[in-house]
């Protein structure tokens, strides 16, 4: 990898777009590194280069989606509730908001009702960024709530993993489940698991 491209990638947190190329020769060199497997093409016109796997990186959520909260697959991966690695950052925002997203990093927005959006938000330091994320129990309840969309196997895996944890709080879990109107379904899952 040549120094000019390394500097460009470093200045942009490991991501570059076609528009950020200063000239055609630099872009052509970038494409050669893509062919060699040194640089990863994320999607048309968006490239990634870094020393670590991008799947384990964090982004400045507040800068990209002000008021956004890491949810679903991003939260489940952070809490090690599933072996599935998200291909994009999953971020919840309040349903009435309109947000425009940059070309990178890859983000999927979830528009949630205010009562669900505000429930269980905590602030954590992840990979050097202070981010909002749903707490462990709220994340498990999200898996139950969206079980038909994510698949019953994934929802079951998340609950099984949660139940093995020493830091679990079943009272808090059931409290969230009541507020999210999934208490009966959660109790059915719990009867099967316990």
C-alpha positions, 0 to 999 in steps of 0.5 A, a space after each residue: 500500500 502506498 503512503 498517499 493512500 494510507 494517509 487518505 484512509 487514516 484521515 477518513 477512519 479507514 474508509 474512502 469513497 471514489 469522490 475522495 480520490 484526488 486524481 485518476 492515478 490514485 484511484 487506479 492504484 486503489 483499484 489495484 489494491 482492491 484486486 490484490 485483496 489489500 483494500 476491501 470494496 464495501 459497496 460501489 464507490 466505497 472502500 475500506 482499509 485497516 489493520 483490524 477487521 471492520 466488523 469489530 470497529 465502532 463509529 462515532 454514532 452521535 456524529 453520524 446519527 445524532 441521538 441514535 442508539 445502537 440496537 439489535 445486531 449491533 447491541 447483540 454483538 456488543 453483549 456477545 449474545 449472538 455469534 452473528 456479526 452485523 454487516 452494518 451498524 444498527 441504529 434506532 432513532 425516534 419514529 418522527 425523525 428524518 436523518 440523511 446517512 453518509 455513504 459510509 460506514 454502512 448504517 441501517 436505521 430503525 424508526 421506533 415509537 418514542 416509548 420504545 426508543 427511550 427505554 433502556 438507553 445506556 452510555 458506554 465507551 466502545 473502541 474509544 467512542 462514547 455511544 448510546 446503546 440499549 442495555 442488556 435486558 432491553 436488547 434481549 426483549 428487542 430480540 423477542 419483539 422482532 423474533 419473526 423478522 430476525 428468525 426464531 433461531 436467532 431469538 432463541 440463541 440470544 435468550 439462551 446466551 442471556 440466561 447463561 450470564 451471571 450478570 442477568 437481571 430477570 426482574 428487569 427483563 420481565 419489566 421491559 417485556 411488560 412495557 414492550 407487550 411481549 411478556 407472555 411470549 417471553 415467559 413461554 420462551 423462559 419456560 422452555 429454556 429453564 
